[in-house]
Amino acid sequence: MDRTVILCFKIPAASLQSITGLTIITIIPIYDRIFVPIARAFTRKSSGITMLQRIGTGIVFSTFSMIVAVLVEMKRLKTAQEYDLVNRPSVTVPMSVWWLLPQYLLFGVADVFTMVGMQEFFYDQVPIELRSIGLALYLSVIGVGSFLSSIVVTVIEKATGGDDQDSWFSNNLNLAHLDYFYWLLAVLSAVGFAAYLQFARSYIYNRRGII
């Protein structure tokens, strides 16, 4: 994609990841200083919304970020076809890299809700003497997620590649199908959200002594 930002300056591809971090740094003060007071006026809760609601909101944003990623990748592949660049992976697709901005922003917002909410949950819901273990559990979730993502990528690579067929992660991105992969992640996020709702419901009932 065209990474030109100003005149001849091209933003390094790897630096796009920093958009997520900058979004987190920007959104957290907005969340604490603006969103929480407004939500507090409606919910009468000191935190505005509960930790479980915060995590659930983050999962929804994460799902939307994957859907946006699908649409952008479909647009990129279509552009490559229109300019006859499918078999010319070294040629820049005439499409601005800023098309990627919305999905990075959404992913940053998802982190603000989900990751920070999870950290608060694991820290708050354990006895004071075990709070260090609670934080360790929070970090273990990230570690397990990284292992699972590696397994998913490996399985997809082996399942979709071979027999002179380009896999979803072909080195030629114009022949790859990252859009299919993003659809898979969106579906997994939706399934995860449904499972999370069941967990949250059971957790709330248990806390109230109903179950």
Buried (B, 14 or more C-beta within 10 A) or exposed (E): BEBBEEEEEEBEEEEBEEBBEEBBEBBBEEBEEEBBEEBBEEBEEEBBBBBBBBBBBBBBBBBBBBBBBBBBBBBBBEBBEEEEBEEEBEEEBEBEBBBBBBBBBBBBBBBBBBBBBBBBBBBEEBEEEEBEEBBEBBEEEEEEEEEEEEEBEEEBBEEBBEEEEBBBBBEEBBBBBBBBBBBBBBEBBBEEBEEBEEEBEEBEEEEEEEE
